Each structure stands twice: as structure tokens, then as C-alpha cells.
Amino acid sequence: MSHQELDGEWSDAAVPGTVSELAWEWTAEGYTGDLGVTALPGGVLLRMSHGVVALDGVTGEERWSFAVEDEDVPVRTDVSSSGERVHVLYPDDEPGEESGDPDGDDSAGVPGRRIVLDGVTGEIVGDLEEEITGDIEELGVFDVGAATDAGLFELGSEPLLSGRMLSDEDGSELWRTEGLFTCDGGSVDRADRPAVFPEALVVRAECGTDEAELVALDPEDGEILWHLEGAGARPSADSVRAVGDLFALDQDGDGYWGEEFAEAVVLDPVTGEVVGDAAGSGEDWYPARTFGNGFLVSRRESGADAVGYELRRFDGRVSATAAQAVETSSPGAYVIALEDAVVKFADSGDGGPMVSVAPWEGSEPFDVDVPESTDVALPSGTRQTEGRFEAVPGAVVLVDLSGAEGEGVKVLGFGE
């Protein structure tokens, strides 16, 4: 493996309130695979198929990195909610080699390693052996644990499920909680991957009674913080999602007006209390995305090519852009609601790609130029994959796939 611990010092920066310039570019030389980004305490983690690279959010400089030696060995990366822990899981050998089943069948289980790194320093704090029981990119909720600040959280597949926390330093069991769900005397049919927060782990399960339940555990000791069942726990299969320090779910199964990533209800993961509900938000406004600071909605005036946005904050305040702030055919794609502005990547046709910035309170929108070759490979009418356009300490970062067939995938960092 190739491992470089912290080189230099992290810039001291928060998530920007707005952006005004392209501050830096970083290229994964010769790398043409998938790339996603996740926030770290001081910047951004680049997740690639063979390892990870940590960049400073303000400067784009490399701070630390970890990669397997053989790029044909697949890697799975998981990051705790605070970014303090980065887990890299990979098999000891290439898929199909004689490391498990003689026929190369991964489902029989192959030996692997879980490397746990400090998200700030890049130091290896854990090097654990772990059996990998399938395609590393398609492992189910019971096949692989979730990275947390407290350790590695695993779900057990008993009839009513169990949860346990393992030390990410030596793999020892720290706590175990049995019987997470009630299922009205029945059993659990399926469960979703936990939504992980610094002070809570939220798990959703579907029971054989066609009901769903939500349960939240304390990461430190496994105590059940709250339990929700019945009509209030009916989100669709993929709708339990962390949004900042809160978590979003859809009570109707179709998202806020049927839009992905635009869930209608947001809860506090520690208390289970509803902090935001999009019901009765008014006609002519359409969802863009649910964020940790509010519901972002958009409206297009008749015959207009541009849209205006509102951020309906969970504290009751409403922030609005100009009525025709951003020219776009897809208001909910590649958009971020920052504290002082909406930031959106758009390809304006003849004008080329750009990042549009629409300040709140109706101030004049403006554009930030990006390289003409910038390409996000977004099919018409769809939304971006999570991890392609994100706000992190020091910057808003965009994954540029224009070099995916040649020089390498790029990451662009936009700053204030």
C-alpha cells in the first residue's frame, strides 16, 4: 500500500457562506474511474476506486493519502459523520484470485483488511482483518459495518435485529443491544443502512406486517434514544438520509412532491423530534433539495428561462433570491443552499459551463467562470450522484469528469 500522513497544516476555515471565484483545481493524473467527495474537518476527502486523498479546502493542496498498490484491487471507503475517521476496506487479493472460493466466488467470503485513518492527520489508527462476503461495491446492510466516531457499527440479522459497536483500533466489542425493533410480535423483513451522526445512529426496518419502524441508538453505549413505528415511520427504502446534523425522511414514499433528495420531513436524530415539515408549502413552488438548514424550493415564472429560489429554514425564516436568478432547465440538479446564497452548476448551452451564484434577499446574481471543458456527465432531467457537488470547509467542490477518458478526473474548488 501507499500511505502519506499529514503534510503541512490545514487551513482554518468553515463552510463558505457564498463563493466568488474558482480558487483551485486538482487532477487525479491518469485516473479515469469513479470519484466522490466527502467533507473532512479541514477540507475534503476524495474517494477513488483504489484509495483516498485528503485536500485542504482553501488551497486544494494534498494533506494526506492512502492507496492500495494494485489498482485492480477494489476499495470501499466509509467516513464518519464528523470526518474524524476514514475507513478503507479492501480484499487481500484481486477478485477471482485464490483467496477464498476456488472458483473465484466472492460470496463465499474472502479475507480482507479494514484500514482506519484519522481524518485530520491521516495516521493509521486501526488495521483490522475482515471477511468480505460479496462484491465489495454491493455489500448489504448485514455484510459490512458503518464508520462512526465511536467505532465500527454493525447490524445483526436476528429476527428483531441487534446492533453492536466494535473498536476501530483492535476490533473488540464495545457494546451490543439486542431486539432493536418490535414488529408487533413478528420479525424484520429488511433494513436500511444506518444514518450516522456524532450523537445518534438511526436505523430503519420494514416488518413482515408491512409496517416500518425507526430506532435511534446512542453510539457511546448502545442505549435506545427513541423508537418510532407506524404511520410516522413510513419512508421509502432509500429516503432515510443524513442532512448535516439532522436526518430527512419521506412519510409518503415519494419524496417532497415526488422528488429525490427532497424529503418532506426532517427530524433531530438525538430526540426524534420533527424540526421541519414541508406540508402546506404552497402552490407554484417546486422542490429542489432538502438541506440541513431548510427546504430549498424553486419557481419559474411563465415563459421564463430562469428560476428563483427560496430556502424555507427550519427556524421559520425564509430566504429568497431574485425572481429570475439562475438560468436552468433543471433547478434541483447540482445546487447547494449556502448561508448567504444559492450556488448552482449549469451548462448554459452556447455560453458554456459556469457556476451561478444567487445571493439571498434578491441581490444581483452573478456567474463564476469554469474551464470550458468542464463536464459532470449529467443526463437530462436527472440529479447528480451524491458526492459530486458538495460544500466543505473552505470551499464548494465540483467533480469534473471531462478528463475521465484521458488526463484524469478533476476536482474544482470554489471559494469566497
Secondary structure, DSSP 8 states (H G I E B T S, - for coil): -EEE---S--------S---EEEEEEE-TT--S-EEEEEETTEEEEEETTEEEEEETTT--EEEEEE-S-TTS--EEEE-TTSSEEEEEEESS-TTSTTSSTT--GGG-EEEEEEEEETTT--EEEEEEEEE-S-TTS--TTTS-EE-SSSEEEEE-STT-EEEEE-TTT--EEEEE-----GGGS-EEEE---EEETTEEEEEEEETTS-EEEEEE-TTT--EEEEEEGGGG---TT--EEETTEEEE-SSSS-BTTBTT--SEEE-TTT--EEEE-TT--TT-EEEEEETTEEEEEE--TT-SEEEEEEEETTS-EEE--TT-EE-S-TTSSEEE-SSEEEEEEE-GGG-EEEEEEEGGG---EEEE--TT------TT----TTSEEEETTEEEEEE-TTTTTT--EEEEEE-
